[in-house]
Amino acid sequence: MLRLESDPVEASYFWEIIMLKRSSAALAASAAVLGVMAVAPSASAEPSPPDCPTGNVCAWSSSGYHGPTILKTEGNWSGSLRVGFIMNNGYPSPGSDHIQATWVFEGRTWDRCLHYNPGPGEYKLSFPTGVELKSLTWRGEC
């Protein structure tokens, strides 16, 4: 399994692939948007999104907080769910306030550690069409 935060070569390779595919998608109207974009955190905690209480990690089927929340959990989760957006809306709790998110995209498994809202660092991710979320695991520092 790829650990983006601990393997800069693999992380660079991942983002290069994503950017190359984005460029290709811009040239061909039928190409899908294939980039995974980290959403930059704000300086202060953003309000809890609708239907995602503080202390939960939540997922939506489309990017942003559009549409209904398709997953919200205070505990670890594993399964298979098509997602467009996830957010760690947890709160400070040493040893268990970060989320290890694992997903499959184009047949390859990826993962990323997300801080709780508002950061520092990433606390939410926007995904391209076709990402299948596999697990969300609470953990300590990234």
Secondary structure by P-SEA (a helix, b strand, c coil): cccccccaaaaaaaaaaaaaaaaaaaaccccccccccccccccccccccccccccccccccccccccccccccccccbbbbbbccccccccccccccccccccccccbbbbbbbcccccccccbbbbcccccccbbbbbccc
